[in-house]
Amino acid sequence: MKARSAVQLFASVCALGSCLAGPADDVIAKARAYLGSESALNSVQSIHFTGTLDHTEQVPSETDPNVLVERPVQLPVEIVFQKPSQQRITVRSEKLVETTALDDYDAWQKRSDAQDVTKWQLTLLDAQQIKRLRANTWESLSFFKGIEKRGGRVEYQGEETVDGIPCQKLAFIHSENIVFYRYYNKATGKLVKTVTETGGEIREEGEMIASGIRFPRRIVNKTPDGKVTAVTIEKVTVNEAFPDSDFAVPALAAN
């Protein structure tokens, strides 16, 4: 079992980026208006999702233990994003509790025995993993606006048709190797799909309203090699206050 944040990535900006800022701004304005009012979007300080994580895992075949087969798995998941740059994802199974967290420029993953909380392992994430988590946190809390304030850029990349829908494409560039390509319905501003710089695809399905903002009911992430992970959201709570200790690197027990 491995916790996955509905992860997203970004590419580099071409020389036309600055002169195409106008069209990009227009697309972003329409996309934000589709999600909610400016006052509702700008007031968000934290988002708390609870739901289930659906994925597959390899297990020994019942007929031949030497052969591995894919088995669908559904696990409870809890996801928290909090400004300016905190994130925490917890996935639980009968045997394991896995938590991945970001606390500004620190990030870690803790794997605990679900039956004995004193048994756990901690891994500190590397610089590139931290950059991706920071980008993911910003994307989840910003509602497409203000990437320039954190050193990124947005590029308008023209029009394309996705699933028969005329779309406008934007690239949200956090760094040379962290880019989200987003396709918005030209008529409504609704996000149709997101593609990462590695070719992964993220789709949002259904909708629910929380604090005057549209959120998806299901987020489906398909990797370039065809593996699919989905988060089904059962509840969204906006602007809970989470203590810094929820995100801080766990202290190692003294001998």
Secondary structure as the mmCIF struct_conf table of DSSP 4:
data_model
#
loop_
_struct_conf.conf_type_id
_struct_conf.id
_struct_conf.beg_label_comp_id
_struct_conf.beg_label_asym_id
_struct_conf.beg_label_seq_id
_struct_conf.end_label_comp_id
_struct_conf.end_label_asym_id
_struct_conf.end_label_seq_id
STRN STRN1 PHE A 10 PHE A 10
HELX_LH_PP_P HELX_LH_PP_P1 SER A 12 CYS A 14
TURN_TY1_P TURN_TY1_P1 ALA A 15 GLY A 17
HELX_RH_3T_P HELX_RH_3T_P1 SER A 18 LEU A 20
HELX_RH_AL_P HELX_RH_AL_P1 ALA A 21 LEU A 35
HELX_RH_AL_P HELX_RH_AL_P2 GLU A 38 ASN A 42
TURN_TY1_P TURN_TY1_P2 SER A 43 SER A 43
STRN STRN2 SER A 46 PRO A 60
BEND BEND1 GLU A 62 THR A 63
TURN_TY1_P TURN_TY1_P3 PRO A 65 ASN A 66
BEND BEND2 VAL A 67 VAL A 67
STRN STRN3 LEU A 68 GLN A 82
TURN_TY1_P TURN_TY1_P4 LYS A 83 SER A 85
STRN STRN4 GLN A 86 ARG A 92
BEND BEND3 GLU A 94 LYS A 95
STRN STRN5 LEU A 96 ASP A 103
TURN_TY1_P TURN_TY1_P5 ASP A 104 TYR A 105
STRN STRN6 ASP A 106 ASP A 113
TURN_TY1_P TURN_TY1_P6 ALA A 114 GLN A 115
STRN STRN7 ASP A 116 LEU A 124
HELX_RH_AL_P HELX_RH_AL_P3 ALA A 127 SER A 142
TURN_TY1_P TURN_TY1_P7 PHE A 143 PHE A 144
HELX_RH_3T_P HELX_RH_3T_P2 ILE A 147 ARG A 150
TURN_TY1_P TURN_TY1_P8 GLY A 151 GLY A 151
STRN STRN8 ARG A 153 VAL A 162
TURN_TY1_P TURN_TY1_P9 ASP A 163 GLY A 164
STRN STRN9 ILE A 165 SER A 175
TURN_TY1_P TURN_TY1_P10 GLU A 176 ASN A 177
STRN STRN10 ILE A 178 ASN A 185
TURN_TY1_P TURN_TY1_P11 LYS A 186 THR A 188
STRN STRN11 LEU A 191 THR A 196
TURN_TY1_P TURN_TY1_P12 GLU A 197 THR A 198
BEND BEND4 GLY A 199 GLY A 199
STRN STRN12 GLU A 201 GLU A 205
BEND BEND5 GLY A 206 GLY A 206
STRN STRN13 MET A 208 ALA A 210
TURN_TY1_P TURN_TY1_P13 SER A 211 GLY A 212
STRN STRN14 ILE A 213 PHE A 215
BEND BEND6 ARG A 217 ARG A 217
STRN STRN15 ARG A 218 LYS A 222
TURN_TY1_P TURN_TY1_P14 PRO A 224 ASP A 225
BEND BEND7 GLY A 226 GLY A 226
STRN STRN16 VAL A 228 VAL A 238
BEND BEND8 ASN A 239 ASN A 239
HELX_RH_3T_P HELX_RH_3T_P3 ASP A 244 ASP A 246
TURN_TY1_P TURN_TY1_P15 PHE A 247 PHE A 247
BEND BEND9 ALA A 248 ALA A 248
HELX_LH_PP_P HELX_LH_PP_P2 VAL A 249 ALA A 254
#
